[in-house]
Amino acid sequence: MQPKPIRLGTRGSPLALAQAHEVRDRLIAAWGAEALEVEIVPITTAGDRIQDRPLAEVGGKGLFTEEIEAGLLSGALDIAVHSSKDMPTRLPDGLALGHFLEREDARDAFVSLKYRSLAELPDGAVVGTASLRRAAIVRRLRPDVVVVPYRGNVQTRLRKLGEGAADATLLAVAGLKRLGMLDVASEILDIDAFPPAVGQGAIGIESRLDDPRVAELLAPIHHAPTAVALACERAYLARLDGSCRTPIAGYAVATEGGVDLHGLILTPDGSGAHEGRDSGADPEAVGDRLGARLAALAGPGFFGGS
Ligand SMILES: NCc1[nH]cc(CCC(=O)O)c1CC(=O)O
């Protein structure tokens, strides 16, 4: 089918490369190795270069995508493979996050060399995480625990744990599975008590809107129920995103006639929270409605206002 190789852009981290290889393997399985060549192009982004500061300080999610998106827009790349959770809700004109592999387990894992579960952590234990959401939910469930910032890729975080920088950390089950490292998880956290980040566990494929060749190429590996869930979650996030830097969790599941969404927003210290559920036939409408409802419940004061 393909006259020339498909160029697939990705970040160069071990998790990103594992995801890129998963997409390539599925494409080859669908089309046959004779019909299709996929060239994986690792790209080091600004976000990868800056390792010593919290992301929110240096510019947020876009730092990981700009260079890759420039490649899509110039035609140097045909597709880009991402962790959907790391994707901003607004993409550059002409690009879309339009295709998704079937979602992997969306839950978070509790990882510790000393303790078997979040509940078992002793008073004053140190949990390392760079995620505002994970920090706030941990503080909500365990106000006695100390949360410290903790960045780096999955391997770095595990190494720091071994060095004693924290008693425990939290990582996405999906990432651990893709790296063949799920055995480091002590506990898989309940999806209702510890809802994930929007998009967690879903590999998304970004491409140019005007590229029918790519749409045809991706059709056999696209998972429609995942796309429905992600459309809902990303509409929910878009509704909340503009207003704040508040911890946001959201998890949607496609149903027979539509989608069910669970949303949770918290103050960074976990002392305040607003939670809700919504369902309906139109994924974007459900996401937008729950986002608006939680924002209204929270009021402007909740979002810090500074
Ligand atoms: N921000 C890093 C990141 N982006 C996606 C994943 C996990 C894989 C996924 O959610 O699909 C991770 C690591 C983690 O949070 O543990």
The ligand as a Gaussian input file, in Angstrom:
#p B3LYP/6-31G(d) Opt

LIG

0 1
 N        4.278000      12.055000      32.333000
 C        5.016000      10.875000      32.054000
 C        4.138000       9.790000      31.578000
 N        3.354000       9.937000      30.493000
 C        2.641000       8.788000      30.319000
 C        3.011000       7.911000      31.314000
 C        2.494000       6.557000      31.500000
 C        1.845000       5.909000      30.300000
 C        0.461000       6.358000      30.021000
 O       -0.205000       7.030000      30.815000
 O       -0.014000       6.010000      28.918000
 C        3.977000       8.527000      32.106000
 C        4.670000       7.982000      33.281000
 C        3.809000       7.905000      34.511000
 O        2.957000       8.774000      34.737000
 O        3.978000       6.963000      35.289000

